[in-house]
Amino acid sequence: MSLNAKFEVISFDDAEAALAAPETEGKPRTLVLFAGPDLAMGARAKALLKDAQSQLQRAASAAKFKGKAGSALEILAPVGLPVSRLVILGVGAANGDDADKPAKFEDYLALGGQSAARIEAGAEAFVLLDLPESPAEPAEAAAQFALGGCLRSYKFDQYKTKKKDDDKGGAIEAKLAVADADSARALVAGAAHTAEAVILARTLVNEPANVLSPAEFARRASELMKLGVEVEILDEKAMAELGMRALLGVGQGSENESRLVVLRWNGGAPDAAPVAFVGKGVVFDTGGISIKPAASMEDMKGDMAGAAAVTGALYAIAARKAKANVVGVLGLVENMPDGKAQRPGDIVKSMSGQTIEVINTDAEGRLVLADALTYVIEKHKPAAIVDLATLTGAILVALGQEYGGLFSNNDELSERLTKAGTATGEKLWRFPMGPAYDKMIDSRFADMKNTGGRHAGSITAAQFLQRFVGKTPWAHLDIAGTGMSSPANDINQSWGSGWGVRLLDRLVKDNYEG
């Protein structure tokens, strides 16, 4: 994957030497610095601005710039500096009690995104990561900063034939000056791989369904073989032989055949059980015979965000050569209301042997996951399973777009996921499960029905999935609020967020390597 931002790590000394030279003719120079209240800055930044202090003070006063986190001050042609633009980004107070203080790595992600938004393509740019208070782990902070900048710079515009007049296109390039350049370089290079993984997931979510069919998704996932990932693609005949009637029933109304993609990264001990990730990949969801309302149905091209996240996570894990065994399974279908489509009231037999009464054909994702979960347990016997799915609108009602919903049969796995979410900023909130909820999906005609009604919709969906995992430690992440139709923020201006890629990668890094 190509990135729209590149950060070259250099030392403070090298940055000061380069900035002492005049600008190259025809190539404007931008300098990005950081300040807290009262224009508090790091020592190196202060030294650079010694001849521009008076102008800086006047500009800050005129713009009412207070150094608040997320604010910015821009000065054109500053006196005493050989740069065309000076950008000062606010980082908040250095007081530890101030919530604006950039103390967590997600704050450095945000600073990276804010900086990238201020750097023009084609400019010679320098960023001095010299804050009023130095980070505890400066090399890791630099990596998170670069990651945030790369993620902010992503655009999905390949289908636009006309560009806006102010869109210069091209990638931004910046020299990132840090205190310990040698320590930061490897981590920043790793951050670029992580950005590529997230961008892969974002692009998959953003693609229209007339381009990204199940077969095309499978083809793109197979490109991970270049990184050493083993890829197996099961067609409908192979799935029918395995008894995957739940998954196949969802896609039987579409002209596009369903696929099951298995991605295997073997970086751990040969005898170590893998951790498994399973992704719902409904490339378009009309609702089937239980058809959705027309309003906003176009958003249902993103109903494969779970499978996109799993694909991106395997990319990230393989790109850094993780010392772990990881399996990713993608259930790829299209849910259409054709004459061959399954009907409400139909009963299907899953790969597990359990039967399912289809009450609502728009509760299709759990049918796909049921067979995918059974497959990964029977074929790979994982130490733990995490599935990701844009499964229910009810999770949006409960959590909005700030958290993903977490459901699990295992406290240790839940805690690990929650910690990984906190570390990456992809936060999770755990919901209850139990026998009373499970009874809501009992069927009069089959072993279970695929919906428990309006109440506790996200929980009953998770209870349905739990019936297919047995005693394997398992967690279900409902990402309907976080995986698509994303609100713009400092590190993402895209409709597709790539949410879950960094979370899963961090889960593996912290718990399953070595």
ChimeraX attribute file (.defattr): number of C-alpha atoms within 10 A of each C-alpha:
attribute: neighborCount
match mode: 1-to-1
recipient: residues
	/A:1	12
	/A:2	11
	/A:3	18
	/A:4	19
	/A:5	24
	/A:6	21
	/A:7	26
	/A:8	16
	/A:9	26
	/A:10	21
	/A:11	18
	/A:12	21
	/A:13	13
	/A:14	14
	/A:15	18
	/A:16	17
	/A:17	10
	/A:18	12
	/A:19	17
	/A:20	13
	/A:21	11
	/A:22	11
	/A:23	17
	/A:24	11
	/A:25	7
	/A:26	8
	/A:27	12
	/A:28	16
	/A:29	23
	/A:30	23
	/A:31	24
	/A:32	22
	/A:33	25
	/A:34	27
	/A:35	30
	/A:36	25
	/A:37	17
	/A:38	12
	/A:39	19
	/A:40	21
	/A:41	22
	/A:42	19
	/A:43	12
	/A:44	17
	/A:45	21
	/A:46	18
	/A:47	13
	/A:48	16
	/A:49	17
	/A:50	11
	/A:51	14
	/A:52	15
	/A:53	17
	/A:54	11
	/A:55	15
	/A:56	20
	/A:57	14
	/A:58	11
	/A:59	15
	/A:60	19
	/A:61	11
	/A:62	9
	/A:63	12
	/A:64	10
	/A:65	21
	/A:66	21
	/A:67	25
	/A:68	17
	/A:69	22
	/A:70	14
	/A:71	15
	/A:72	22
	/A:73	20
	/A:74	18
	/A:75	16
	/A:76	11
	/A:77	14
	/A:78	18
	/A:79	16
	/A:80	13
	/A:81	20
	/A:82	19
	/A:83	24
	/A:84	18
	/A:85	20
	/A:86	21
	/A:87	19
	/A:88	24
	/A:89	24
	/A:90	28
	/A:91	29
	/A:92	23
	/A:93	23
	/A:94	20
	/A:95	10
	/A:96	10
	/A:97	8
	/A:98	10
	/A:99	12
	/A:100	19
	/A:101	20
	/A:102	23
	/A:103	17
	/A:104	16
	/A:105	20
	/A:106	20
	/A:107	21
	/A:108	25
	/A:109	28
	/A:110	26
	/A:111	27
	/A:112	27
	/A:113	25
	/A:114	24
	/A:115	26
	/A:116	31
	/A:117	15
	/A:118	18
	/A:119	26
	/A:120	20
	/A:121	18
	/A:122	17
	/A:123	16
	/A:124	20
	/A:125	24
	/A:126	26
	/A:127	26
	/A:128	22
	/A:129	26
	/A:130	22
	/A:131	21
	/A:132	22
	/A:133	19
	/A:134	15
	/A:135	18
	/A:136	10
	/A:137	10
	/A:138	18
	/A:139	21
	/A:140	20
	/A:141	26
	/A:142	31
	/A:143	26
	/A:144	28
	/A:145	28
	/A:146	34
	/A:147	30
	/A:148	29
	/A:149	33
	/A:150	30
	/A:151	30
	/A:152	27
	/A:153	22
	/A:154	23
	/A:155	17
	/A:156	15
	/A:157	10
	/A:158	6
	/A:159	7
	/A:160	8
	/A:161	6
	/A:162	7
	/A:163	10
	/A:164	8
	/A:165	6
	/A:166	6
	/A:167	9
	/A:168	11
	/A:169	13
	/A:170	12
	/A:171	17
	/A:172	23
	/A:173	20
	/A:174	26
	/A:175	19
	/A:176	26
	/A:177	24
	/A:178	25
	/A:179	19
	/A:180	15
	/A:181	19
	/A:182	13
	/A:183	15
	/A:184	24
	/A:185	21
	/A:186	14
	/A:187	19
	/A:188	26
	/A:189	19
	/A:190	19
	/A:191	23
	/A:192	26
	/A:193	21
	/A:194	25
	/A:195	29
	/A:196	23
	/A:197	28
	/A:198	29
	/A:199	27
	/A:200	24
	/A:201	29
	/A:202	29
	/A:203	20
	/A:204	26
	/A:205	32
	/A:206	22
	/A:207	17
	/A:208	17
	/A:209	20
	/A:210	10
	/A:211	11
	/A:212	19
	/A:213	23
	/A:214	27
	/A:215	20
	/A:216	15
	/A:217	22
	/A:218	24
	/A:219	15
	/A:220	14
	/A:221	27
	/A:222	19
	/A:223	14
	/A:224	21
	/A:225	15
	/A:226	11
	/A:227	16
	/A:228	16
	/A:229	24
	/A:230	16
	/A:231	20
	/A:232	15
	/A:233	17
	/A:234	15
	/A:235	14
	/A:236	17
	/A:237	13
	/A:238	13
	/A:239	19
	/A:240	14
	/A:241	10
	/A:242	14
	/A:243	17
	/A:244	26
	/A:245	24
	/A:246	27
	/A:247	31
	/A:248	27
	/A:249	26
	/A:250	30
	/A:251	30
	/A:252	23
	/A:253	20
	/A:254	18
	/A:255	12
	/A:256	15
	/A:257	17
	/A:258	29
	/A:259	28
	/A:260	25
	/A:261	27
	/A:262	24
	/A:263	25
	/A:264	23
	/A:265	25
	/A:266	20
	/A:267	20
	/A:268	18
	/A:269	13
	/A:270	10
	/A:271	7
	/A:272	14
	/A:273	18
	/A:274	25
	/A:275	21
	/A:276	25
	/A:277	30
	/A:278	27
	/A:279	30
	/A:280	30
	/A:281	35
	/A:282	32
	/A:283	29
	/A:284	25
	/A:285	29
	/A:286	21
	/A:287	21
	/A:288	25
	/A:289	19
	/A:290	17
	/A:291	16
	/A:292	14
	/A:293	9
	/A:294	8
	/A:295	7
	/A:296	8
	/A:297	14
	/A:298	13
	/A:299	16
	/A:300	21
	/A:301	24
	/A:302	28
	/A:303	25
	/A:304	33
	/A:305	33
	/A:306	35
	/A:307	32
	/A:308	34
	/A:309	36
	/A:310	34
	/A:311	32
	/A:312	31
	/A:313	29
	/A:314	26
	/A:315	31
	/A:316	28
	/A:317	28
	/A:318	26
	/A:319	19
	/A:320	15
	/A:321	15
	/A:322	21
	/A:323	18
	/A:324	24
	/A:325	23
	/A:326	27
	/A:327	25
	/A:328	26
	/A:329	28
	/A:330	32
	/A:331	31
	/A:332	31
	/A:333	31
	/A:334	30
	/A:335	28
	/A:336	26
	/A:337	20
	/A:338	14
	/A:339	11
	/A:340	13
	/A:341	18
	/A:342	25
	/A:343	18
	/A:344	15
	/A:345	14
	/A:346	14
	/A:347	21
	/A:348	21
	/A:349	19
	/A:350	24
	/A:351	23
	/A:352	20
	/A:353	15
	/A:354	15
	/A:355	19
	/A:356	25
	/A:357	22
	/A:358	25
	/A:359	20
	/A:360	21
	/A:361	28
	/A:362	23
	/A:363	19
	/A:364	26
	/A:365	28
	/A:366	23
	/A:367	26
	/A:368	28
	/A:369	27
	/A:370	24
	/A:371	28
	/A:372	28
	/A:373	26
	/A:374	21
	/A:375	21
	/A:376	20
	/A:377	19
	/A:378	10
	/A:379	8
	/A:380	16
	/A:381	16
	/A:382	21
	/A:383	16
	/A:384	19
	/A:385	24
	/A:386	24
	/A:387	25
	/A:388	29
	/A:389	26
	/A:390	27
	/A:391	25
	/A:392	21
	/A:393	15
	/A:394	18
	/A:395	23
	/A:396	19
	/A:397	11
	/A:398	13
	/A:399	16
	/A:400	14
	/A:401	18
	/A:402	16
	/A:403	22
	/A:404	28
	/A:405	24
	/A:406	24
	/A:407	28
	/A:408	22
	/A:409	20
	/A:410	14
	/A:411	13
	/A:412	11
	/A:413	19
	/A:414	22
	/A:415	12
	/A:416	15
	/A:417	27
	/A:418	19
	/A:419	19
	/A:420	24
	/A:421	22
	/A:422	14
	/A:423	17
	/A:424	21
	/A:425	19
	/A:426	22
	/A:427	21
	/A:428	24
	/A:429	16
	/A:430	18
	/A:431	12
	/A:432	11
	/A:433	16
	/A:434	11
	/A:435	8
	/A:436	9
	/A:437	20
	/A:438	19
	/A:439	13
	/A:440	19
	/A:441	21
	/A:442	18
	/A:443	18
	/A:444	9
	/A:445	12
	/A:446	16
	/A:447	15
	/A:448	23
	/A:449	21
	/A:450	24
	/A:451	25
	/A:452	23
	/A:453	13
	/A:454	9
	/A:455	11
	/A:456	14
	/A:457	19
	/A:458	24
	/A:459	24
	/A:460	24
	/A:461	25
	/A:462	25
	/A:463	25
	/A:464	25
	/A:465	23
	/A:466	22
	/A:467	15
	/A:468	22
	/A:469	20
	/A:470	12
	/A:471	11
	/A:472	16
	/A:473	19
	/A:474	25
	/A:475	26
	/A:476	26
	/A:477	24
	/A:478	29
	/A:479	27
	/A:480	27
	/A:481	26
	/A:482	27
	/A:483	29
	/A:484	27
	/A:485	18
	/A:486	18
	/A:487	15
	/A:488	12
	/A:489	12
	/A:490	20
	/A:491	24
	/A:492	23
	/A:493	17
	/A:494	24
	/A:495	20
	/A:496	26
	/A:497	27
	/A:498	32
	/A:499	27
	/A:500	28
	/A:501	30
	/A:502	25
	/A:503	24
	/A:504	24
	/A:505	24
	/A:506	22
	/A:507	21
	/A:508	22
	/A:509	16
	/A:510	12
	/A:511	13
	/A:512	19
	/A:513	14
	/A:514	11
